[in-house]
Amino acid sequence: MSSDNIIEITGLSKCYQIYNTPKDRLFQMFYRGRRKLYREFWALKQVSFSLKKGETVGIIGRNGSGKSTLLQMICGTLTPTDGEVKVKGKIAALLELGAGFNPEFTGHENIFMAASLYGLNNEQIRSRYQSILEFADIGDYIDQPVKTYSSGMYVRLAFAVIAHVDADILVVDEALAVGDAVFTQKCMRFIRKFKENGTLLFVSHDANSVINLCDKAIWLHKGEMVTSGKAKDIAEKYLQYTLQETYGDDTKLESVRNEVIEAENSEDAAEIQDNSDHINYHSQYGIENNLSMANGWKTGHGEIVATSFIDEKSGESIHVFKGGERVKLRIDALAHQTLSSPIIGFLVKDRLGQVLFGENTLPYTNDYPTEVAAGSHFYAEYNFVLPMLPNGEYAMMISLADGDINNHVQHHWLHDAVIINVSSSDVRWGLVGIKFNDVKLGIQ
């Protein structure tokens, strides 16, 4: 094992034998390999990678891709069929609800039992006991059997313990998804602090969490490692693949893998990465039109056919731009039947579905409605200052209606017509950032 590596995985595989009936399992013992009464299911197949101390690695993939199986073998709770795992240092893991807890024991008793399994002696546990209680914040439930706990309380207690065992490696599976918002934020603060000196393995379906937390990412698909690399590159390609798969695109997984490899080998990509820290802006936007994939509905009277952000100086479409600048959003539509007073609008939502901003043409055209004949192309343009948004992915909903404020009919509604990927440098608080002309601190 290399002295620089804290984890080394070589050819790791896990195969399960699936029997049709219990008696087949019994008979298999007598056949002693001369005949197979089972079928093989490879939960993980030939996975290899290494981690250095201080690295933060995200593992992404759909349910059943082998993420949890991989983590269990790294933690030693599952025996591999083939391959080798080498780990240097103490691992603290939050793999699944209730793991390491005796359901008949109280929370108090489970704290001492779980912490001792991580190598702490009674004196160390007692000195940290109050801090563990404060972190878990489950009140009087600490004296009740954990079998009476909700899933959220399980996670609270389990994470509180692993946060106090002086681990070298922290492994966090998707169990945090069941926690409430306040506790999740507390956990994320701990994880960010742990990253400063420890090694983190983080599993999530949320590509943005992987981008924000991790330096590198590993993409698993049906038990095999598709690719690995910079967290942002891998997360974006994973998101691209899942969208294409959801909407029936026939793009092959191999082509997405090749794109990642080409991007890593590209000198242009390296140059962009090297210069990115010197660009002085708050939010960088990447725009991806999603009209052909967007889920929605239409009446057939008219439809949205294109969206674009326009550079006011050149008149050309732009796909990457900054927050806080003036942009022009153009939405093009086609009338299949005559529309007496068309209305085009949009809303921008975050990943939780919260509406951040939006507008429609009705307030600006209500006094002077414009009739559009069947077969005509028409458009709406919005000139505005683009807000600065925190890191993440945002979806733009676009609609076409006909009528007035009191009586109108929706003819085309696209939920995720445009996907906006934002890379923010320092939008620190709130859902939307603003530019301050000046900030002073003075003494009178």
HELIX and SHEET records of a PDB file:
HELIX    1   1 PRO A   22  TYR A   31  1                                  10    
HELIX    2   2 LYS A   67  CYS A   75  1                                   9    
HELIX    3   3 GLY A  107  LEU A  117  1                                  11    
HELIX    4   4 ASN A  122  ALA A  136  1                                  15    
HELIX    5   5 GLY A  139  ASP A  143  5                                   5    
HELIX    6   6 VAL A  146  THR A  148  5                                   3    
HELIX    7   7 SER A  151  ILE A  162  1                                  12    
HELIX    8   8 GLU A  174  VAL A  178  5                                   5    
HELIX    9   9 ALA A  181  PHE A  194  1                                  14    
HELIX   10  10 ALA A  207  LEU A  213  1                                   7    
HELIX   11  11 ALA A  231  THR A  246  1                                  16    
HELIX   12  12 LEU A  253  ASN A  265  1                                  13    
HELIX   13  13 GLU A  267  ASN A  275  1                                   9    
HELIX   14  14 SER A  276  HIS A  278  5                                   3    
HELIX   15  15 LEU A  362  THR A  365  1                                   4    
SHEET    1   A 3 TYR A  38  LYS A  52  0                                        
SHEET    2   A 3 ASN A   5  TYR A  19 -1                                        
SHEET    3   A 3 ASP A  82  VAL A  87 -1                                        
SHEET    1   B 6 ILE A  91  LEU A  94  0                                        
SHEET    2   B 6 ILE A 169  VAL A 172  1                                        
SHEET    3   B 6 THR A 199  VAL A 203  1                                        
SHEET    4   B 6 THR A  56  ILE A  60  1                                        
SHEET    5   B 6 LYS A 216  HIS A 221  1                                        
SHEET    6   B 6 GLU A 224  LYS A 230 -1                                        
SHEET    1   C 4 GLY A 296  LYS A 298  0                                        
SHEET    2   C 4 HIS A 408  SER A 424 -1                                        
SHEET    3   C 4 SER A 283  ASN A 289 -1                                        
SHEET    4   C 4 VAL A 320  LYS A 322 -1                                        
SHEET    1   D 5 GLY A 296  LYS A 298  0                                        
SHEET    2   D 5 HIS A 408  SER A 424 -1                                        
SHEET    3   D 5 GLY A 392  GLY A 403 -1                                        
SHEET    4   D 5 PRO A 342  LYS A 349 -1                                        
SHEET    5   D 5 VAL A 355  ASN A 360 -1                                        
SHEET    1   E 4 SER A 317  ILE A 318  0                                        
SHEET    2   E 4 GLY A 302  ILE A 310 -1                                        
SHEET    3   E 4 ARG A 326  ALA A 335 -1                                        
SHEET    4   E 4 HIS A 377  VAL A 385 -1                                        
END                                                                             
